[in-house]
């Protein structure tokens, strides 16, 4: 999802960092799922 990639770039973290990141849960999107 482009919007997720944008946020990931702005925050400067890798997808693995989002697995337990509050932002990931807030968006309801898990990189490992797609």
N, CA and C atoms as an extended XYZ file, in Angstrom:
102
Properties=species:S:1:pos:R:3:atomname:S:1:resname:S:1:resid:I:1 pbc="F F F"
N         0.840       -1.196        0.000 N   UNK     1
C         0.000        0.000        0.000 CA  UNK     1
C         0.876        1.247        0.000 C   UNK     1
N         0.734        2.118       -0.990 N   UNK     2
C         1.570        3.325       -1.150 CA  UNK     2
C         1.560        4.204        0.086 C   UNK     2
N         0.386        4.426        0.672 N   UNK     3
C         0.295        5.314        1.839 CA  UNK     3
C         1.107        4.771        3.002 C   UNK     3
N         1.180        3.428        3.108 N   UNK     4
C         1.957        2.820        4.187 CA  UNK     4
C         3.448        2.989        3.919 C   UNK     4
N         3.819        2.827        2.656 N   UNK     5
C         5.222        2.983        2.269 CA  UNK     5
C         5.680        4.413        2.529 C   UNK     5
N         4.775        5.355        2.302 N   UNK     6
C         5.077        6.764        2.537 CA  UNK     6
C         5.375        7.003        4.007 C   UNK     6
N         4.476        6.509        4.869 N   UNK     7
C         4.646        6.684        6.311 CA  UNK     7
C         5.913        5.985        6.773 C   UNK     7
N         6.151        4.809        6.232 N   UNK     8
C         7.338        4.036        6.623 CA  UNK     8
C         8.594        4.832        6.288 C   UNK     8
N         8.562        5.518        5.128 N   UNK     9
C         9.715        6.304        4.706 CA  UNK     9
C         9.891        7.521        5.603 C   UNK     9
N         8.783        8.167        5.929 N   UNK    10
C         8.838        9.376        6.751 CA  UNK    10
C         9.374        9.056        8.139 C   UNK    10
N         8.928        7.948        8.690 N   UNK    11
C         9.354        7.556       10.032 CA  UNK    11
C        10.777        7.023        9.986 C   UNK    11
N        11.152        6.456        8.854 N   UNK    12
C        12.506        5.960        8.684 CA  UNK    12
C        12.745        4.629        9.357 C   UNK    12
N        11.755        3.746        9.272 N   UNK    13
C        11.911        2.428        9.876 CA  UNK    13
C        11.660        1.354        8.839 C   UNK    13
N        12.075        0.144        9.136 N   UNK    14
C        11.879       -0.968        8.214 CA  UNK    14
C        10.579       -1.687        8.558 C   UNK    14
N        10.017       -2.469        7.615 N   UNK    15
C         8.757       -3.187        7.832 CA  UNK    15
C         8.767       -4.025        9.101 C   UNK    15
N         9.925       -4.586        9.432 N   UNK    16
C        10.009       -5.447       10.612 CA  UNK    16
C         9.758       -4.636       11.885 C   UNK    16
N        10.111       -3.345       11.847 N   UNK    17
C         9.908       -2.489       13.017 CA  UNK    17
C         8.427       -2.231       13.248 C   UNK    17
N         7.633       -2.414       12.189 N   UNK    18
C         6.208       -2.106       12.285 CA  UNK    18
C         5.390       -3.277       12.820 C   UNK    18
N         6.011       -4.441       12.928 N   UNK    19
C         5.273       -5.631       13.358 CA  UNK    19
C         4.611       -5.412       14.713 C   UNK    19
N         5.304       -4.713       15.614 N   UNK    20
C         4.741       -4.485       16.942 CA  UNK    20
C         4.600       -2.985       17.207 C   UNK    20
N         4.660       -2.202       16.116 N   UNK    21
C         4.579       -0.750       16.250 CA  UNK    21
C         3.121       -0.315       16.383 C   UNK    21
N         2.827        0.641       17.274 N   UNK    22
C         1.459        1.134       17.483 CA  UNK    22
C         0.841        1.640       16.191 C   UNK    22
N         1.636        2.274       15.356 N   UNK    23
C         1.124        2.825       14.089 CA  UNK    23
C         0.593        1.707       13.212 C   UNK    23
N         1.257        0.564       13.230 N   UNK    24
C         0.831       -0.569       12.415 CA  UNK    24
C        -0.541       -1.050       12.876 C   UNK    24
N        -0.723       -1.132       14.179 N   UNK    25
C        -1.997       -1.596       14.729 CA  UNK    25
C        -3.095       -0.560       14.483 C   UNK    25
N        -2.726        0.728       14.545 N   UNK    26
C        -3.700        1.788       14.327 CA  UNK    26
C        -4.221        1.750       12.895 C   UNK    26
N        -3.314        1.508       11.961 N   UNK    27
C        -3.703        1.457       10.555 CA  UNK    27
C        -4.411        0.151       10.229 C   UNK    27
N        -4.235       -0.836       11.109 N   UNK    28
C        -4.854       -2.130       10.868 CA  UNK    28
C        -4.209       -2.838        9.700 C   UNK    28
N        -2.935       -2.565        9.488 N   UNK    29
C        -2.236       -3.158        8.346 CA  UNK    29
C        -0.926       -3.769        8.815 C   UNK    29
N        -0.677       -5.004        8.413 N   UNK    30
C         0.541       -5.694        8.815 CA  UNK    30
C         1.362       -6.043        7.572 C   UNK    30
N         2.581       -5.483        7.474 N   UNK    31
C         3.436       -5.685        6.291 CA  UNK    31
C         3.599       -7.151        5.941 C   UNK    31
N         3.673       -8.016        6.967 N   UNK    32
C         3.883       -9.421        6.716 CA  UNK    32
C         2.688      -10.064        6.020 C   UNK    32
N         1.553       -9.410        6.089 N   UNK    33
C         0.358       -9.973        5.454 CA  UNK    33
C         0.233       -9.525        4.000 C   UNK    33
N         1.035       -8.562        3.588 N   UNK    34
C         0.931       -8.198        2.201 CA  UNK    34
C         1.329       -6.765        1.947 C   UNK    34
